[in-house]
Amino acid sequence: MIKGLVSVIIPTCKNRHDCNNPIDMCLMSLSISTYKQIEIICIDENKECSIQRNIGLRAARGEFIFYLDDDQYVSKELITECVSLMKKYDAVYIPEIIVTDNWFGHGRNWERRFYTGTPVDCIRFFKARELYFDESISGPEDADYDHRYGGIRTISKNPLYHADNITFVQYLKKKAYYAKSMELYRRRWPYDKVLDFWYRCFWIFFEKGKWKMVARKPHYALAVFVTIFLRGVFYLCRKR
């Protein structure tokens, strides 16, 4: 382990032809980061994300781990801020901004603002440990890792960006695929608030004064609630 080194782990998309964005923007953003003590580990094994992340974790030499998707990129000061936060914390939640040019993406970006630092969110930057992703889970593997990691967490001020132009149909297909692991996740974490229908589908949008954002954009709220409903239908169908 090299003190001060940040190991950035980037698994590439399993089905490259289905991906909307190349990895170039991700790598470019890391090259202009204000924090320079970085090793970049790209994994292109055409395997599930959890498997590729573990390949990266085993190869990592850094004191800190930062995992990204290949269609995400970072703000210049983000890694510098996260390293500084490691003096007091074990892990960091990072606000995510979805960069898109379609109407559905704008709605998802608005929705994502409600999740930062909540039980729906997952740590992305943390102190290195001998802990690996569960390769039997596809979809909620990062939430499972978040539970098992523990530690003291905080939220960064600087965001990361997600260049994602996924369509509504592609999104539902993706969620249906991930749903196959939800029963295993439910058995492992039965009291997770993510699995609480009332919290996940309603209260998370109103707690801690967030109702003001809903009041300002009720049309976005309606679209998000419809999407969550359809996502639930896909999940139930997948269980059968």
Secondary structure by P-SEA (a helix, b strand, c coil): ccccbbbbbbbcccccccccccaaaaaaaaaacccccbbbbbbcccccaaaaaaaaaaaccccbbbbbccccccccaaaaaaaaacccccbbbbbbbbbcccaaaaaaaaaaaacccccccccccccccccccccccccaaaaaaaaaaccbbbbbcbbbbbbccccaaaaaaaaaaaccaaaaaaaacccccccccccccccccccccaaaaaaacaaaaaaaaaaaaaaaaaaaaaac
